[in-house]
Amino acid sequence: MVNAAEKSGKRILVTLGWLSVVLLTCNLMAPLLMFIPICIGIVLRRDYEADSQGLALIVSGIVSGILGWMIGMYLVSFL
């Protein structure tokens, strides 16, 4: 297994994960895109040994996906 210090993609994964969490709350198709931060969180926990960041992405991905879906349903009911 490669050491976490030798991998250079951790910062990119964290940035993309949090960006997708933010975009999930604004998206009407949130349940379909909820897997992106969850998968990035799993990769961070397993490959990069960033347990707290990975868990935070997994939990916030689930919460923002559900919240985005609820906001989308609320907005669609008014259209």
C-alpha positions in Angstrom: 0.0 0.0 0.0 1.3 3.5 -0.9 1.9 5.9 2.0 -0.6 8.8 2.3 2.3 11.3 2.0 3.3 9.9 -1.4 -0.1 10.5 -2.9 -0.8 13.9 -4.4 -4.5 13.7 -5.2 -5.9 14.2 -1.7 -6.4 17.9 -2.0 -8.2 17.5 -5.3 -10.5 14.9 -3.9 -11.3 16.9 -0.8 -12.1 20.0 -3.0 -14.3 18.1 -5.4 -16.1 16.4 -2.6 -17.0 19.6 -0.8 -17.9 21.3 -4.0 -20.3 18.5 -4.8 -21.8 18.7 -1.3 -22.5 22.4 -1.9 -23.9 21.8 -5.3 -26.2 19.0 -4.0 -28.2 21.4 -1.9 -29.0 23.5 -5.1 -29.8 20.6 -7.4 -33.3 19.2 -8.1 -31.8 15.7 -8.9 -29.9 15.4 -5.6 -30.7 11.7 -4.9 -29.1 10.8 -8.3 -25.9 12.7 -7.6 -25.6 11.9 -3.9 -23.1 9.1 -4.6 -20.3 11.5 -5.6 -19.4 12.9 -2.1 -20.1 9.5 -0.6 -17.7 7.7 -2.9 -15.0 10.4 -2.5 -15.4 10.1 1.3 -14.9 6.3 1.1 -11.8 6.8 -1.0 -10.4 9.3 1.4 -11.0 7.0 4.4 -9.6 3.9 2.7 -6.7 5.1 0.5 -5.6 8.4 2.1 -6.2 7.5 5.7 -8.2 10.7 6.3 -10.9 9.3 8.5 -12.4 12.5 9.8 -12.5 14.2 6.4 -13.9 11.1 4.7 -16.6 10.6 7.3 -17.5 14.3 7.2 -18.0 14.0 3.4 -20.0 10.8 3.7 -22.4 12.3 6.3 -22.7 15.7 4.6 -23.3 14.1 1.2 -26.2 12.2 2.6 -27.6 15.2 4.5 -27.2 17.6 1.6 -28.7 15.0 -0.9 -31.8 14.7 1.3 -32.0 18.4 1.9 -31.5 19.2 -1.8 -34.3 16.7 -2.7 -36.6 18.3 -0.1 -35.9 21.8 -1.4 -36.4 20.6 -5.0 -39.8 19.0 -4.1 -40.8 22.2 -2.3 -39.9 24.4 -5.3 -41.6 22.1 -7.8 -44.8 22.2 -5.8 -45.0 26.0 -6.4 -44.4 25.8 -10.2 
